[in-house]
């Protein structure tokens, strides 16, 4: 049986149990005839031997009655929304819904959308003591929230906290239904893109000192649990890792980030700074919070390219704009320092980054313009292909004569390949490489 079918059978049983819980709670609350004196007399379905993702989650997180009810409550609007139609019943005394049911209306969804108040009604009814006990379920460090299985929309700070929407995260919704885990989509709610590379680690051309710094980052990622837990350094070291990559454009900063991810088996997400920074007060912090919250407890690397716009040096508090800008920097300092994962920043100039950030970096890696020896290695690597190279091309001479970054050399070879393709000949000529060099230098305002 495939994953989706397995999930469907398990969740169908869970919803049948949940239906009985709702019916029992309603009967008890309104003092109607009921076969049970407590909803906890209704045992949830057993999950032993069940291979579905839902059952696996229940076992792995040791979810008890309360947690399972919370989980299925958040899930039903996506799998069987009519399950919650009971909560649309009107209070005849006030000609409106019952406040204690909680819930929200969607913009396009016609069903009942549960809130934390809905969960509290089902779990506690009108028992205030029990209500206070159940508050623990909504703590950020509770297993379902800490693991990003459930999310609570806490945006409405001027309303009671239990009025917050209760949802299953997109990633876990996929796992618990189709069984296929999708990467988060680039959007205003998640302004980051997954970046990958086909390069290998041994194809990264950098000075020895820079490579060693990157190898230290990889070593930390692979051994941090041993260092923190087994060696007892957890009380001294925070679990996250922060590093600054700086150097001219095209020297391999983005490539290095993707290769680190490839080496440690982590997804690398490049943050779109233009979608994060906002002119409106508090919006930048809100946008960043969305990124960090979704990345929490994920095996992700957050990569801030051209980080100067966010992490630039603070200014004097001479105006309101300066104060808000400095407030953003202070917020970033806090979030980056508390983030348990890896954060990589890239900048063209180290001096552009606020000193308060650099003091909190575990490493600062320089990506210099390559010397002639490394440039020759880059030329040779990129010109080794199924497209033949004119025998008259002197690669060492090219490397010696023109100071180009790896990105610029890549552009030159691309230009020469385009010219060869236009001429319908599988041969790259020296003249075309030189033309490409001239074009690259002109882009940078230089002459050969």
C-alpha positions in Angstrom: 0.0 0.0 0.0 1.4 3.4 -0.9 2.0 6.2 1.7 -1.1 8.2 0.8 -3.5 5.2 1.1 -1.8 4.2 4.4 -2.2 7.8 5.8 -5.9 7.9 4.7 -6.8 4.7 6.6 -5.1 5.9 9.8 -6.5 9.4 9.6 -10.0 8.1 8.8 -9.9 6.1 12.1 -8.6 9.1 14.0 -11.4 11.3 12.7 -14.0 8.7 13.7 -12.6 8.9 17.2 -12.5 12.7 17.1 -16.2 12.8 16.0 -17.1 10.9 19.1 -15.1 13.2 21.3 -16.8 16.3 19.8 -20.3 14.7 20.3 -19.4 13.7 23.9 -18.1 17.1 24.8 -21.2 18.9 23.3 -23.5 16.5 25.3 -21.6 17.0 28.5 -21.3 20.7 28.1 -25.0 21.2 27.4 -26.0 18.6 30.0 -27.6 16.2 27.5 -27.9 12.5 27.7 -24.5 11.0 27.3 -22.9 7.5 27.6 -19.7 8.9 29.2 -18.9 11.1 32.1 -15.6 12.3 30.5 -14.2 12.6 27.0 -11.1 10.7 28.2 -13.2 7.5 28.4 -12.9 7.5 24.6 -9.6 5.9 23.9 -7.9 7.0 20.7 -7.2 4.3 18.1 -4.1 2.1 18.6 -1.1 2.9 16.4 1.1 -0.2 17.1 2.2 -1.7 13.9 0.7 1.1 11.8 3.2 2.3 9.2 1.5 5.5 8.3 3.3 8.9 8.9 0.5 9.9 11.3 1.1 6.8 13.5 4.8 7.2 13.3 4.5 10.8 14.5 2.3 9.6 17.4 4.8 7.0 18.5 7.9 9.1 18.0 6.6 12.0 20.0 4.7 9.9 22.5 1.5 11.8 21.9 -1.1 11.2 24.5 -4.9 11.9 24.4 -4.6 15.7 24.6 -1.9 16.0 22.0 -3.7 13.7 19.6 -6.9 15.7 19.9 -4.9 18.9 19.2 -3.3 17.4 16.2 -6.4 16.0 14.5 -8.3 19.2 15.3 -5.7 21.2 13.4 -5.7 18.6 10.5 -9.4 18.1 9.8 -10.0 21.5 8.0 -7.6 20.2 5.3 -8.8 16.6 5.1 -12.5 16.6 6.2 -13.7 20.1 6.9 -17.3 19.2 7.5 -16.2 17.5 10.7 -16.2 20.9 12.4 -19.6 22.0 11.1 -21.1 21.3 14.6 -19.5 24.4 15.9 -21.6 26.6 13.6 -24.6 26.0 15.9 -26.1 29.4 17.1 -26.6 30.6 20.7 -30.3 31.3 20.6 -30.1 33.8 23.5 -27.8 36.1 21.6 -28.4 35.0 18.0 -24.7 34.4 17.4 -22.2 31.6 17.7 -21.0 30.3 21.0 -17.9 32.3 22.2 -16.5 29.3 23.9 -16.2 27.4 20.6 -13.6 29.8 19.4 -12.9 29.5 15.6 -12.3 31.9 12.7 -13.8 32.5 9.3 -11.6 32.1 6.3 -11.4 34.4 3.3 -12.4 31.7 0.9 -12.9 28.6 3.1 -16.5 28.2 4.0 -15.9 25.8 6.9 -15.1 26.4 10.6 -11.4 27.1 11.2 -10.3 26.1 14.7 -8.4 28.2 17.1 -6.6 27.4 20.4 -9.9 28.3 22.1 -11.6 25.5 20.1 -9.1 23.0 21.4 -9.5 24.3 24.9 -13.3 23.9 24.8 -12.9 20.3 23.7 -10.2 19.5 26.2 -11.6 21.4 29.3 -15.2 22.4 28.7 -16.0 24.8 31.4 -13.5 23.4 33.9 -11.2 26.3 34.6 -8.6 24.2 36.5 -8.4 21.8 33.6 -8.2 24.8 31.2 -5.1 26.0 33.0 -3.5 22.6 32.9 -4.0 22.5 29.1 -2.2 25.8 28.5 1.0 23.8 28.4 0.0 22.5 25.0 0.5 26.0 23.4 4.0 26.6 24.8 6.6 27.1 22.1 8.7 24.3 23.5 5.8 21.8 23.4 6.8 18.9 21.2 4.2 19.6 18.5 5.2 23.3 18.2 8.9 22.8 18.7 9.0 20.2 16.0 7.0 22.6 13.7 4.2 20.0 13.3 1.7 22.6 14.5 1.8 26.4 14.1 -0.1 29.0 16.1 -0.7 32.3 14.4 0.1 34.8 17.1 -0.1 38.0 14.9 -3.1 39.5 16.8 -1.4 40.8 19.9 -4.4 42.9 20.9 -6.7 39.9 21.3 -6.7 37.0 23.7 -3.9 34.5 23.0 -6.3 31.6 22.6 -8.0 33.3 19.7 -4.9 32.4 17.6 -5.4 30.1 14.6 -4.3 26.5 15.0 -2.7 25.0 11.8 -0.6 22.0 10.7 2.6 23.3 9.0 2.7 22.8 5.2 5.6 20.3 5.5 3.7 18.1 7.9 0.5 18.4 6.1 2.2 16.9 3.1 3.7 14.1 5.2 0.5 13.2 6.9 -1.6 13.2 3.7 0.2 12.5 0.4 3.3 11.2 2.2 5.5 13.4 0.0 7.5 16.2 1.6 7.7 19.3 -0.5 10.2 22.1 0.0 8.7 25.4 1.2 7.6 27.7 -1.7 9.0 31.1 -2.2 6.4 33.6 -1.1 5.9 36.8 0.9 5.5 34.5 4.0 8.7 32.7 3.2 11.0 35.0 1.3 13.8 32.5 0.6 14.7 30.2 -2.2 16.3 26.8 -2.1 19.7 26.9 -3.8 21.7 23.9 -5.0 24.8 23.2 -7.0 26.2 20.4 -9.3 29.7 21.2 -8.2 31.7 19.0 -5.9 33.7 20.0 -2.9 37.0 19.3 -4.7 36.0 21.7 -7.4 35.8 24.7 -5.1 38.9 26.8 -5.9 40.0 28.8 -2.9 43.3 29.6 -1.0 44.2 26.9 1.6 43.4 29.1 4.6 39.9 29.8 3.3 39.2 26.1 2.6 40.3 25.2 6.1 37.8 27.7 7.6 35.0 26.1 5.5 36.1 22.6 6.6 35.9 23.7 10.2 32.2 24.8 9.6 31.5 21.3 8.1 33.2 19.6 11.1 31.1 21.6 13.5 27.9 20.7 11.6 28.8 17.0 11.7 30.1 16.8 15.3 28.2 19.5 17.2 26.0 17.0 19.0 29.0 15.1 20.3 30.8 18.3 21.3 27.7 19.7 23.1 26.2 16.6 24.7 28.9 14.0 25.1 31.7 16.3 25.9 29.6 18.6 28.1 30.1 21.9 26.3 26.3 22.6 26.0 26.4 25.0 29.0 29.2 27.0 27.3 28.4 26.9 23.6 25.1 27.7 21.9 24.0 25.1 19.3 23.9 27.4 16.3 26.8 28.5 14.1 27.3 31.9 12.4 29.8 32.7 9.7 30.6 35.7 7.6 31.9 35.2 4.0 33.4 38.4 2.5 35.2 39.2 -0.7 34.7 40.6 -4.2 31.8 39.4 -6.3 32.2 36.1 -8.1 34.8 34.7 -5.7 32.7 31.7 -4.6 30.7 32.8 -1.5 27.3 31.4 -2.7 29.0 28.3 -4.1 30.7 27.6 -0.8 27.3 27.9 1.0 25.7 25.4 -1.3 28.6 23.0 -1.0 28.5 23.1 2.8 24.9 22.2 2.5 25.7 19.4 0.1 28.4 18.1 2.4 26.3 17.9 5.5 23.0 17.0 3.8 21.2 20.3 4.6 19.0 22.4 2.4 20.4 25.9 1.8 17.9 28.8 1.6 19.0 32.1 0.2 17.0 34.9 1.8 15.6 37.5 -0.6 16.7 40.7 1.1 14.4 42.8 -1.0 11.3 41.0 0.3 12.5 41.1 3.9 13.4 44.8 4.3 10.4 47.1 4.6 10.0 50.8 5.0 7.2 50.3 7.4 7.9 50.2 11.1 8.1 46.6 12.5 7.6 44.9 9.1 11.2 44.0 8.6 11.3 42.3 12.0 8.0 40.5 11.2 9.3 39.3 7.9 12.5 38.0 9.5 10.6 36.3 12.3 8.7 34.4 9.6 11.9 33.1 8.1 13.5 32.1 11.5 10.4 30.6 12.9 9.9 28.3 9.9 13.6 27.4 9.9 13.6 26.6 13.7 14.5 22.9 14.3 14.9 22.3 10.6 18.2 21.0 9.1 18.5 24.1 7.0 21.2 26.6 6.3 20.0 30.3 6.1 22.2 32.2 3.6 22.0 36.0 3.6 23.6 37.2 0.3 24.5 40.8 0.0 23.9 41.0 3.7 25.0 44.7 4.1 21.3 45.8 3.6 20.3 44.0 6.8 23.4 43.7 8.9 25.0 47.1 8.1 26.7 49.3 10.6 24.4 51.1 13.0 24.0 54.9 12.8 23.6 57.6 15.5 20.1 58.0 16.8 19.7 61.4 15.2 16.4 60.7 13.7 13.4 58.4 14.0 14.6 56.5 10.9 17.9 55.9 12.6 16.3 54.5 15.7 14.0 52.2 13.8 17.0 51.0 11.7 19.0 50.3 14.9 16.0 48.5 16.3 16.1 46.2 13.3 19.8 45.5 13.9 19.2 44.7 17.6 16.4 42.3 16.6 18.6 40.6 14.1 21.4 40.2 16.7 18.9 38.5 19.1 17.4 36.1 16.5 20.7 35.1 15.0 22.3 34.5 18.3 19.4 32.4 19.5 18.9 30.5 16.2 20.0 26.8 16.8 20.9 26.3 13.1 23.5 27.6 10.7 23.5 31.1 9.4 25.9 32.3 6.7 26.2 35.9 5.7 27.9 37.1 2.5 29.2 40.6 1.9 31.6 42.3 -0.5 33.3 44.2 2.2 33.8 43.1 5.8 33.8 46.7 7.0 30.2 47.0 5.9 28.9 44.6 8.6 28.1 46.0 12.0 30.8 45.1 14.6 28.1 43.7 16.9 27.5 41.0 14.4 31.1 40.2 13.7 31.8 39.6 17.4 29.1 37.0 17.3 30.4 35.1 14.3 32.2 31.8 15.0 34.2 32.3 11.8 35.0 34.9 9.2 36.1 33.5 5.9 37.9 35.6 3.3 37.1 35.0 -0.4 39.9 36.9 -2.1 40.4 37.5 -5.8 42.3 34.4 -7.0 46.0 34.6 -7.7 47.3 33.5 -11.1 47.9 29.9 -9.9 44.2 29.5 -8.8 43.0 31.4 -11.9 44.8 28.8 -14.0 43.1 26.0 -12.1 39.7 27.7 -12.7 40.4 28.2 -16.4 41.5 24.6 -16.8 38.5 23.2 -14.9 36.0 25.2 -16.9 37.6 24.5 -20.3 37.7 20.7 -19.7 34.5 19.6 -21.5 33.3 17.7 -24.5 33.6 20.9 -26.5 37.2 20.9 -27.8 39.6 23.7 -27.0 41.8 25.3 -29.7 45.3 24.0 -29.3 46.7 27.6 -29.6 44.9 28.7 -26.4 47.6 29.3 -23.8 45.7 28.8 -20.5 48.6 29.7 -18.2 49.1 32.9 -20.1 45.4 33.8 -19.8 45.5 33.2 -16.1 48.7 35.3 -15.7 47.5 38.2 -17.8 44.0 38.9 -16.5 42.9 39.2 -12.9 39.4 37.8 -13.0 37.2 36.1 -10.3 35.9 32.6 -10.8 32.5 34.1 -11.7 34.0 36.3 -14.3 36.0 33.4 -15.8 32.7 31.4 -15.9 31.1 34.3 -17.9 34.0 34.4 -20.3 33.8 30.6 -21.0 30.1 30.9 -21.4 30.5 33.7 -24.0 33.0 31.6 -25.9 30.8 28.6 -25.9 27.9 30.7 -27.3 30.1 31.9 -30.1 31.1 28.3 -30.9 27.5 27.2 -30.9 26.5 30.0 -33.2 29.2 29.0 -35.6 28.1 25.4 -35.3 31.5 24.1 -34.4 32.4 22.1 -31.2 35.6 24.2 -30.8 36.3 27.1 -28.5 38.8 29.5 -29.9 41.3 31.7 -28.2 40.0 34.9 -30.0 36.6 34.3 -28.6 38.0 33.8 -25.1 39.8 37.1 -25.4 36.6 38.8 -26.6 34.9 37.4 -23.5 37.7 38.8 -21.3 37.3 42.2 -22.8 33.6 42.2 -22.1 34.1 41.2 -18.5 36.7 43.8 -17.9 34.4 46.4 -19.5 31.6 45.5 -17.1 33.9 46.3 -14.2 35.1 49.5 -15.8 38.6 48.1 -16.6 40.6 47.8 -19.7 42.8 44.8 -20.8 
